[in-house]
Amino acid sequence: MGGQKYPVTLAEQGRKLGVSRQRVWQLQRTAEGLCQQCGVNPRSEHSTAFCVECQDSNRERNRKRIGSQPWRPGGPGRPPIGLLTNNRVRATVSDVTNGVEK
């Protein structure tokens, strides 16, 4: 009856839909619970696609790409979580720029 076998693999579905090989590979890693980018490490509990290492590298690459500057007391935005104590900032400008946390 028709010669179609079940279950159809993700690669076969991708070929039918015109999805690239890279995207099919990413979807297969996701289905296996692995990172979409490296395919080696298990995904982080905070991400649906990436492991902790790939999340960190993506975050740093994007910060550099858009030219983000570190947070400064008195500047716009919310203070980093590590610098808050009882809803008060516990860092000075020199601590933030030097990467020192009290």
Stockholm file with secondary structure:
# STOCKHOLM 1.0

chainA/1-102         MGGQKYPVTLAEQGRKLGVSRQRVWQLQRTAEGLCQQCGVNPRSEHSTAFCVECQDSNRERNRKRIGSQPWRPGGPGRPPIGLLTNNRVRATVSDVTNGVEK
#=GR chainA/1-102 SS CTTCCSSCCHHHHHHHHTCCHHHHHHHHHHHTTBCTTTSSSBCCTTCSSCCHHHHHHHHHHHHHHHTCCCCCTTSSSCCCGGGEETTEECCCHHHHHHTCCC
#=GC SS_cons         CTTCCSSCCHHHHHHHHTCCHHHHHHHHHHHTTBCTTTSSSBCCTTCSSCCHHHHHHHHHHHHHHHTCCCCCTTSSSCCCGGGEETTEECCCHHHHHHTCCC
//
